[in-house]
């Protein structure tokens, strides 16, 4: 049995009150301290007792109040609306939607092509309502905490945790929809909810609302937590750095999504919150092998690179355990193992080609897509390719019993979406019934999902320094990440690919003197290579103001190989954000405005 915060917290059974409100018809806030009413996360449990109004305020009972909020990270999301947002990253040049065909998840296929989607499409309303339902649990937890002794250290720390979780929900919504209502005022009534506006704050002010919660949390959260699912001071710092980095690229022109300026004060905050002392003092650093971050075994989960992760569990008394069902669509078809794999989130040719390196072992920044990389071609590549992407001619999940091939047995779409497979979310099939389970003919694992990891912190700091003109210092941080990649040539799960599969590796360092424009080009490529298939790429492109240029170039080159992309087009000042769902606009009594783009 894995002992993790969520599986442990759900056994702390308690019941007290329940409250519900309705926000603009589809935003239904339901919160209950009765363990059996929250979700399937808790429904297997039988309440042992109830809490009185006074007991709810007692620090020794307070974790019973927070169970519902933490449980929401697992129980509210699903495979069609994952809180990791992988479904929505398929708009980037990293991945195709995949699946059985173009009618399988058609709303996402329209989204990846940049046309044909509507404000009434279910995928917009689904992730909106799920994230707000999650936020409702967090907000009501904060309200309950506010009734307890504010001088008590436990109450202060739990309030900080809830503010961190509230920031997470608002952050994901803002990346998706830009114009969002903020659920961040105390003791909100039904009238308060119905009068919320999604233009109460400018874009810049909206980011600041998230920052306010995180700065409060940062002041209180401890350096370490016994229960790994709880955020720490370093987690708050990493999160603050990320939000300040988004805020730095100002998009406050209401009629467009263009980056109008880059704010140096915000960049300085990124530098402040990525100070190495914050992380090294708490024991964080780079793993020797990138793959260690994506392993389900207890020896690897919550490793030194994992700053904050959503904790999944198995064998915890529920039917299937608190497994990660949000990634179950990413499992491919594996002959004689699970032919029912859904085979979504397929890496693109463009991404695979980005890992090719030149004679200096450096990425081909300007010409990496002229020809396609194939195993045994003699070209050199970065070893991170094979930790990120399952490539035909190499073993699936590093197990030679499952050699991948360009055959339809490895592609649910018959090759229409190619034969590459995402590896970071998947588990070796040999670990079936140990860390991965067939649940109702679909697959789920107990592997954590890392939200903030140390490599991202290094690259955020590098980006801020480069934008501030400190290019040499920024490039050295990029080199730290590349040094790990270079070490993987001899010391990693894919080190033997050179001998066994005819792969050639080369990873070099950047040793020159670079102007800001070139240094940013280097940084952007490094973020892509390091964080590929972790649902960051599309949002990075929007943050930088590069989305239209990069994705339209991707359509032009990739459609030559993938016919389904013919006719695709990314519309600037529209496609950067999802539309505010129609049902939310319609039920808002005029309080919500649509994003720009003539939806």
PEHU-V189566 format. One record per residue. N is the residue number from 1. D_LAST is the distance of its C-alpha to the last C-alpha in Angstrom with 1 decimal. Layout:
# PEHU-V189566
((N | D_LAST) (N | D_LAST))
This chain:
# PEHU-V189566
((1 | 49.5) (2 | 47.1) (3 | 47.2) (4 | 43.9) (5 | 42.4) (6 | 40.2) (7 | 42.9) (8 | 45.4) (9 | 43.4) (10 | 42.7) (11 | 46.4) (12 | 46.8) (13 | 46.5) (14 | 45.9) (15 | 44.6) (16 | 44.1) (17 | 41.4) (18 | 37.9) (19 | 35.1) (20 | 31.7) (21 | 28.9) (22 | 25.6) (23 | 22.4) (24 | 19.5) (25 | 20.7) (26 | 20.0) (27 | 21.3) (28 | 25.0) (29 | 27.4) (30 | 30.6) (31 | 33.5) (32 | 37.0) (33 | 40.1) (34 | 41.5) (35 | 41.4) (36 | 41.0) (37 | 37.9) (38 | 35.5) (39 | 34.7) (40 | 36.4) (41 | 37.2) (42 | 39.8) (43 | 40.5) (44 | 43.5) (45 | 45.3) (46 | 47.6) (47 | 47.7) (48 | 51.1) (49 | 51.0) (50 | 48.9) (51 | 48.5) (52 | 49.6) (53 | 47.7) (54 | 50.2) (55 | 50.0) (56 | 46.2) (57 | 47.0) (58 | 49.7) (59 | 48.8) (60 | 50.5) (61 | 48.1) (62 | 44.9) (63 | 43.7) (64 | 43.6) (65 | 40.9) (66 | 38.8) (67 | 39.0) (68 | 35.9) (69 | 33.8) (70 | 35.1) (71 | 34.9) (72 | 31.2) (73 | 30.8) (74 | 32.2) (75 | 31.7) (76 | 28.1) (77 | 26.4) (78 | 26.7) (79 | 26.5) (80 | 22.9) (81 | 21.8) (82 | 24.4) (83 | 24.7) (84 | 25.6) (85 | 22.0) (86 | 23.5) (87 | 21.1) (88 | 18.2) (89 | 20.6) (90 | 20.6) (91 | 17.8) (92 | 20.7) (93 | 23.6) (94 | 25.9) (95 | 25.1) (96 | 24.0) (97 | 22.8) (98 | 26.0) (99 | 27.4) (100 | 29.1) (101 | 26.7) (102 | 23.2) (103 | 22.9) (104 | 24.1) (105 | 21.1) (106 | 18.8) (107 | 15.6) (108 | 17.0) (109 | 18.1) (110 | 14.7) (111 | 13.6) (112 | 16.8) (113 | 16.2) (114 | 12.9) (115 | 11.4) (116 | 11.3) (117 | 9.7) (118 | 7.7) (119 | 7.1) (120 | 10.6) (121 | 12.3) (122 | 15.5) (123 | 15.7) (124 | 13.2) (125 | 15.0) (126 | 18.3) (127 | 18.5) (128 | 17.1) (129 | 19.8) (130 | 22.5) (131 | 22.3) (132 | 22.4) (133 | 25.3) (134 | 27.0) (135 | 26.6) (136 | 28.0) (137 | 31.2) (138 | 31.5) (139 | 31.0) (140 | 33.6) (141 | 35.9) (142 | 35.8) (143 | 36.6) (144 | 39.6) (145 | 40.8) (146 | 40.8) (147 | 43.5) (148 | 45.8) (149 | 48.2) (150 | 46.2) (151 | 49.3) (152 | 49.5) (153 | 48.5) (154 | 47.1) (155 | 44.8) (156 | 43.7) (157 | 43.0) (158 | 41.1) (159 | 38.9) (160 | 38.2) (161 | 37.2) (162 | 34.8) (163 | 33.2) (164 | 32.8) (165 | 31.1) (166 | 28.8) (167 | 27.8) (168 | 27.1) (169 | 24.6) (170 | 22.8) (171 | 22.9) (172 | 21.4) (173 | 18.5) (174 | 18.0) (175 | 18.1) (176 | 15.4) (177 | 12.9) (178 | 14.3) (179 | 13.7) (180 | 16.2) (181 | 18.9) (182 | 22.4) (183 | 25.1) (184 | 28.0) (185 | 30.1) (186 | 33.4) (187 | 34.2) (188 | 30.8) (189 | 31.2) (190 | 28.9) (191 | 28.3) (192 | 27.4) (193 | 24.8) (194 | 23.2) (195 | 23.1) (196 | 21.5) (197 | 18.7) (198 | 16.3) (199 | 17.0) (200 | 20.7) (201 | 21.2) (202 | 20.0) (203 | 19.0) (204 | 22.7) (205 | 24.0) (206 | 22.0) (207 | 23.8) (208 | 26.9) (209 | 26.7) (210 | 26.9) (211 | 29.7) (212 | 31.6) (213 | 31.9) (214 | 33.0) (215 | 35.5) (216 | 37.1) (217 | 37.3) (218 | 38.8) (219 | 41.6) (220 | 42.7) (221 | 42.0) (222 | 45.1) (223 | 45.8) (224 | 46.1) (225 | 45.5) (226 | 47.8) (227 | 44.9) (228 | 42.7) (229 | 39.4) (230 | 39.6) (231 | 38.1) (232 | 40.7) (233 | 40.9) (234 | 40.1) (235 | 36.9) (236 | 35.8) (237 | 36.7) (238 | 34.7) (239 | 31.7) (240 | 32.1) (241 | 32.4) (242 | 29.2) (243 | 27.2) (244 | 28.9) (245 | 28.1) (246 | 24.3) (247 | 24.8) (248 | 26.9) (249 | 24.1) (250 | 22.5) (251 | 18.8) (252 | 19.0) (253 | 17.3) (254 | 14.4) (255 | 12.7) (256 | 13.1) (257 | 14.2) (258 | 17.4) (259 | 20.7) (260 | 22.4) (261 | 25.7) (262 | 27.7) (263 | 29.7) (264 | 33.3) (265 | 34.1) (266 | 31.5) (267 | 32.9) (268 | 36.4) (269 | 35.3) (270 | 34.3) (271 | 37.8) (272 | 39.3) (273 | 37.7) (274 | 38.5) (275 | 42.1) (276 | 44.1) (277 | 46.5) (278 | 44.0) (279 | 43.6) (280 | 47.0) (281 | 48.8) (282 | 47.0) (283 | 47.8) (284 | 44.5) (285 | 44.5) (286 | 43.6) (287 | 44.8) (288 | 47.0) (289 | 44.9) (290 | 41.1) (291 | 41.4) (292 | 43.2) (293 | 39.9) (294 | 38.8) (295 | 41.9) (296 | 42.4) (297 | 46.1) (298 | 47.1) (299 | 48.9) (300 | 45.6) (301 | 43.0) (302 | 42.5) (303 | 44.2) (304 | 44.7) (305 | 41.3) (306 | 39.4) (307 | 38.6) (308 | 36.5) (309 | 35.7) (310 | 34.6) (311 | 37.8) (312 | 38.1) (313 | 41.4) (314 | 43.6) (315 | 46.7) (316 | 45.8) (317 | 46.9) (318 | 43.6) (319 | 43.2) (320 | 41.4) (321 | 41.5) (322 | 38.6) (323 | 37.4) (324 | 34.2) (325 | 32.2) (326 | 28.9) (327 | 30.1) (328 | 31.7) (329 | 29.2) (330 | 30.3) (331 | 33.9) (332 | 34.7) (333 | 37.1) (334 | 40.6) (335 | 43.4) (336 | 45.9) (337 | 44.2) (338 | 40.8) (339 | 39.7) (340 | 36.9) (341 | 35.0) (342 | 31.2) (343 | 30.9) (344 | 27.4) (345 | 26.4) (346 | 28.4) (347 | 29.4) (348 | 28.5) (349 | 31.1) (350 | 29.7) (351 | 30.4) (352 | 33.9) (353 | 34.7) (354 | 33.8) (355 | 36.9) (356 | 39.3) (357 | 41.6) (358 | 43.8) (359 | 47.5) (360 | 47.1) (361 | 45.2) (362 | 42.0) (363 | 38.5) (364 | 37.7) (365 | 35.1) (366 | 34.5) (367 | 35.6) (368 | 35.1) (369 | 33.3) (370 | 35.7) (371 | 37.5) (372 | 37.0) (373 | 39.1) (374 | 41.3) (375 | 44.0) (376 | 47.4) (377 | 46.1) (378 | 48.2) (379 | 45.3) (380 | 45.1) (381 | 42.2) (382 | 41.4) (383 | 42.6) (384 | 39.4) (385 | 38.0) (386 | 40.1) (387 | 39.3) (388 | 35.6) (389 | 35.4) (390 | 37.6) (391 | 38.8) (392 | 40.8) (393 | 44.5) (394 | 44.3) (395 | 44.7) (396 | 41.9) (397 | 42.0) (398 | 45.1) (399 | 47.2) (400 | 49.2) (401 | 49.5) (402 | 45.9) (403 | 45.7) (404 | 42.3) (405 | 42.3) (406 | 40.1) (407 | 40.7) (408 | 38.5) (409 | 40.3) (410 | 38.3) (411 | 34.9) (412 | 33.4) (413 | 31.3) (414 | 34.4) (415 | 33.5) (416 | 30.0) (417 | 28.8) (418 | 32.0) (419 | 34.8) (420 | 34.0) (421 | 33.7) (422 | 32.6) (423 | 35.7) (424 | 34.9) (425 | 33.7) (426 | 36.5) (427 | 40.2) (428 | 43.3) (429 | 43.9) (430 | 47.5) (431 | 46.5) (432 | 45.4) (433 | 46.5) (434 | 47.1) (435 | 43.7) (436 | 41.5) (437 | 41.6) (438 | 40.7) (439 | 39.1) (440 | 38.4) (441 | 38.2) (442 | 35.7) (443 | 36.6) (444 | 36.4) (445 | 38.4) (446 | 39.8) (447 | 38.8) (448 | 37.2) (449 | 33.8) (450 | 34.3) (451 | 31.6) (452 | 33.5) (453 | 36.2) (454 | 38.6) (455 | 37.5) (456 | 34.1) (457 | 35.9) (458 | 38.0) (459 | 35.1) (460 | 33.2) (461 | 36.4) (462 | 36.8) (463 | 33.4) (464 | 34.0) (465 | 37.5) (466 | 36.4) (467 | 33.8) (468 | 36.6) (469 | 38.9) (470 | 41.1) (471 | 40.4) (472 | 43.7) (473 | 43.4) (474 | 39.8) (475 | 41.0) (476 | 43.8) (477 | 41.5) (478 | 39.6) (479 | 43.1) (480 | 43.8) (481 | 41.0) (482 | 42.2) (483 | 45.8) (484 | 44.8) (485 | 43.3) (486 | 46.6) (487 | 48.6) (488 | 46.9) (489 | 48.6) (490 | 51.8) (491 | 50.8) (492 | 47.9) (493 | 47.1) (494 | 46.4) (495 | 49.4) (496 | 51.4) (497 | 48.9) (498 | 50.7) (499 | 53.8) (500 | 52.5) (501 | 49.6) (502 | 50.3) (503 | 47.5) (504 | 48.1) (505 | 46.8) (506 | 46.7) (507 | 45.0) (508 | 46.0) (509 | 45.6) (510 | 44.1) (511 | 47.3) (512 | 46.5) (513 | 45.4) (514 | 41.8) (515 | 39.7) (516 | 36.6) (517 | 34.3) (518 | 36.3) (519 | 36.7) (520 | 33.0) (521 | 32.6) (522 | 35.3) (523 | 33.8) (524 | 30.4) (525 | 32.2) (526 | 34.4) (527 | 31.5) (528 | 30.1) (529 | 33.6) (530 | 34.6) (531 | 31.4) (532 | 30.1) (533 | 28.8) (534 | 28.7) (535 | 24.9) (536 | 25.0) (537 | 24.2) (538 | 20.4) (539 | 20.4) (540 | 23.2) (541 | 21.4) (542 | 18.4) (543 | 21.1) (544 | 23.1) (545 | 20.3) (546 | 21.4) (547 | 18.5) (548 | 17.3) (549 | 21.0) (550 | 22.5) (551 | 20.1) (552 | 19.9) (553 | 23.7) (554 | 23.9) (555 | 22.1) (556 | 24.6) (557 | 27.6) (558 | 26.9) (559 | 25.9) (560 | 29.5) (561 | 30.6) (562 | 27.8) (563 | 26.9) (564 | 23.8) (565 | 22.0) (566 | 22.6) (567 | 19.6) (568 | 17.6) (569 | 15.6) (570 | 14.1) (571 | 11.6) (572 | 12.9) (573 | 11.1) (574 | 8.1) (575 | 10.1) (576 | 12.6) (577 | 11.2) (578 | 10.0) (579 | 7.2) (580 | 9.3) (581 | 10.4) (582 | 9.8) (583 | 13.6) (584 | 13.9) (585 | 11.8) (586 | 13.6) (587 | 16.9) (588 | 16.8) (589 | 18.4) (590 | 16.1) (591 | 17.0) (592 | 13.7) (593 | 11.0) (594 | 7.5) (595 | 7.7) (596 | 7.4) (597 | 5.6) (598 | 3.8) (599 | 0.0))
